[in-house]
Amino acid sequence: MGNAVNDTSTRADLIVIGLGAMGSATADAAARRGLRVIGLEAFEQGHRRGSSHGATRIIRRSIEEGPQYVPLVLDALARWRQLDEESDQPILHLGGAIRVAPAGSALHAAFLRSAVAHHLDFERLQPGDVHERFPALVVPDGFEALFEQDAGVVFADRAVRALQTRAVRHGASLQFDEPVSQWRADGDGVVVDTPQATYRGDRLVITAGAWTTQLLASLALPLVVQRVVNVTFQPTVPQRFDHEHLPAFLLSDGTSGVYGVPAIGGEGVKVGGSGSPTSPDETQPPASDDEVTALRSVVDRFLPGAASSDRSTLTCLYTTAPDGHFVIDHHPDHPQVVVASPCSGHGFKYTTAIGPVLVDLAVSGSASLPIDSFGISRFITSGAVK
Ligand SMILES: Cc1cc2nc3c(=O)[nH]c(=O)nc-3n(C[C@H](O)[C@H](O)[C@H](O)COP(=O)(O)OP(=O)(O)OC[C@H]3O[C@@H](n4cnc5c(N)ncnc54)[C@H](O)[C@@H]3O)c2cc1C
């Protein structure tokens, strides 16, 4: 691979660092707009060290994290549907999503804030209703369920691969096993170095997930990396817990909670919970028995019989901001650089909307979707960064 300045293989209108969900969607959106795109990924295609791997992710519409996310997810849903139609394997399964928590809980209040603000359809189900419709799901007395139909599951590994394939089909050059060692602004453009080559671009989008703070050390972003365990159980009676009998779920006992996906696409019942601090370069040990037991104890209460001994696990990383919200903004010193960590453990569902948003920001300086609350300056005003 040459690195002469006018070597077209190292020149681009837009360079993307990191090809997880967000970087792949950015390369896809940019290539489909006819831009020359180079995507650089540190690890092999489909690697399992970041935040976007695994069979499934939940997509909801009544977003508990805040009404400001609803326009993003509605845009993403339309674009997931399009990708699903174009793909030879299902990318999306909208079998509904249910929240079970004590009546009047914070989880339900947050759901209702978004649903009411955006006039989203949902049903309030009492324990008896749930038992009738989803017999495997137990709703304890004093608990309530909120159900929305137009929600469910995105097949994560397939989705990221489909975005990468479509990006390449539209001319993007995606380089795997090519870690970026450094980048710098160069006039109105950027220069990006890897062990293999030096790249020049007019615009740069940094979607490096858990490694964001490493590539943007000067910004001292207050992002914390967390290790998260997902367990997939093979229930002894699988059809009781499959996607025809159970929607995606968020289960909370008022203090702790789990999220999960029914058995679907040959996979068992997947559950996950909150994370624990780690560093992105640490080799993640497999899930411990304690980590599995912590999830099993919640599952046993709400989905008795789902958490059999037959199980598989994966570890994954969240990149979390102190306020639990995304980071999407221009670099404060370099307007040709866009910084994006749309994670905090809930970013995947927005992937197909965020890709075009990042290209808009990079190329025209602003985005059509509401992202103002995701700016870097909020950390300065909050004193999180000096
Ligand atoms: C277990 C788990 C369950 C989740 N469940 C849900 C869910 O149900 N619904 C939902 O909406 N969201 C969910 N999320 C969150 C969602 O998956 C993430 O927000 C999303 O995947 C973040 O994508 P990303 O592209 O920012 O990060 P990543 O996928 O980590 O991509 C960053 C990429 O940058 C690369 N990189 C880093 N440094 C460099 C460098 N120097 N040079 C080149 N490449 C580099 C990395 O190798 C990596 O591939 C979950 C996350 C986890 C971990």
The ligand as a MOL file (V3000), in Angstrom:
LIG
                    3D

  0  0  0     0  0            999 V3000
M  V30 BEGIN CTAB
M  V30 COUNTS 53 58 0 0 0
M  V30 BEGIN ATOM
M  V30 1 C -23.7050 -6.4320 25.9200 0
M  V30 2 C -24.3060 -5.2270 25.2730 0
M  V30 3 C -25.6650 -5.1750 25.0590 0
M  V30 4 C -26.2200 -4.0500 24.4400 0
M  V30 5 N -27.5600 -4.0430 24.2020 0
M  V30 6 C -28.0830 -3.0110 23.5120 0
M  V30 7 C -29.4540 -3.0490 23.1280 0
M  V30 8 O -30.1890 -4.0060 23.4420 0
M  V30 9 N -29.9320 -2.0100 22.4000 0
M  V30 10 C -29.1520 -0.9470 22.0280 0
M  V30 11 O -29.6610 -0.0330 21.3780 0
M  V30 12 N -27.8350 -0.8750 22.3820 0
M  V30 13 C -27.2990 -1.8780 23.1010 0
M  V30 14 N -25.9760 -1.8700 23.4220 0
M  V30 15 C -25.1380 -0.6950 23.0660 0
M  V30 16 C -24.6180 -0.7650 21.6500 0
M  V30 17 O -24.2790 -2.0720 21.2780 0
M  V30 18 C -23.4660 0.2200 21.4910 0
M  V30 19 O -23.8960 1.4870 21.8770 0
M  V30 20 C -22.9230 0.2880 20.0670 0
M  V30 21 O -22.6360 -0.9730 19.5990 0
M  V30 22 C -21.6940 1.2040 20.0360 0
M  V30 23 O -21.1070 1.1060 18.7580 0
M  V30 24 P -19.7460 1.8280 18.4220 0
M  V30 25 O -19.5850 1.7110 16.9470 0
M  V30 26 O -19.7200 3.1780 19.0500 0
M  V30 27 O -18.6280 1.0130 19.2090 0
M  V30 28 P -17.7800 -0.2720 18.7330 0
M  V30 29 O -18.6280 -1.2830 18.1000 0
M  V30 30 O -16.9480 -0.6940 19.8700 0
M  V30 31 O -16.8390 0.3120 17.5670 0
M  V30 32 C -15.6560 1.0040 17.8130 0
M  V30 33 C -14.6180 0.4080 16.8700 0
M  V30 34 O -13.4710 1.2580 16.8450 0
M  V30 35 C -12.3380 0.4320 16.6710 0
M  V30 36 N -11.1630 1.2010 17.0660 0
M  V30 37 C -10.8820 1.6730 18.2880 0
M  V30 38 N -9.6930 2.3210 18.2810 0
M  V30 39 C -9.2280 2.2440 17.0020 0
M  V30 40 C -8.0480 2.7050 16.3480 0
M  V30 41 N -7.0840 3.3600 17.0060 0
M  V30 42 N -7.8960 2.4330 15.0220 0
M  V30 43 C -8.8610 1.7580 14.3200 0
M  V30 44 N -9.9990 1.2920 14.9010 0
M  V30 45 C -10.1750 1.5320 16.2180 0
M  V30 46 C -12.6380 -0.7560 17.6020 0
M  V30 47 O -11.8580 -1.8700 17.2890 0
M  V30 48 C -14.1300 -0.9750 17.3300 0
M  V30 49 O -14.3590 -1.9210 16.3050 0
M  V30 50 C -25.3900 -2.9640 24.0540 0
M  V30 51 C -24.0040 -3.0200 24.2700 0
M  V30 52 C -23.4610 -4.1320 24.8750 0
M  V30 53 C -21.9890 -4.1510 25.0900 0
M  V30 END ATOM
M  V30 BEGIN BOND
M  V30 1 1 1 2
M  V30 2 1 2 3
M  V30 3 2 2 52
M  V30 4 2 3 4
M  V30 5 1 4 5
M  V30 6 1 4 50
M  V30 7 2 5 6
M  V30 8 1 6 7
M  V30 9 1 6 13
M  V30 10 2 7 8
M  V30 11 1 7 9
M  V30 12 1 9 10
M  V30 13 2 10 11
M  V30 14 1 10 12
M  V30 15 2 12 13
M  V30 16 1 13 14
M  V30 17 1 14 15
M  V30 18 1 14 50
M  V30 19 1 15 16
M  V30 20 1 16 17
M  V30 21 1 16 18
M  V30 22 1 18 19
M  V30 23 1 18 20
M  V30 24 1 20 21
M  V30 25 1 20 22
M  V30 26 1 22 23
M  V30 27 1 23 24
M  V30 28 2 24 25
M  V30 29 1 24 26
M  V30 30 1 24 27
M  V30 31 1 27 28
M  V30 32 2 28 29
M  V30 33 1 28 30
M  V30 34 1 28 31
M  V30 35 1 31 32
M  V30 36 1 32 33
M  V30 37 1 33 34
M  V30 38 1 33 48
M  V30 39 1 34 35
M  V30 40 1 35 36
M  V30 41 1 35 46
M  V30 42 1 36 37
M  V30 43 1 36 45
M  V30 44 2 37 38
M  V30 45 1 38 39
M  V30 46 1 39 40
M  V30 47 2 39 45
M  V30 48 1 40 41
M  V30 49 2 40 42
M  V30 50 1 42 43
M  V30 51 2 43 44
M  V30 52 1 44 45
M  V30 53 1 46 47
M  V30 54 1 46 48
M  V30 55 1 48 49
M  V30 56 2 50 51
M  V30 57 1 51 52
M  V30 58 1 52 53
M  V30 END BOND
M  V30 END CTAB
M  END
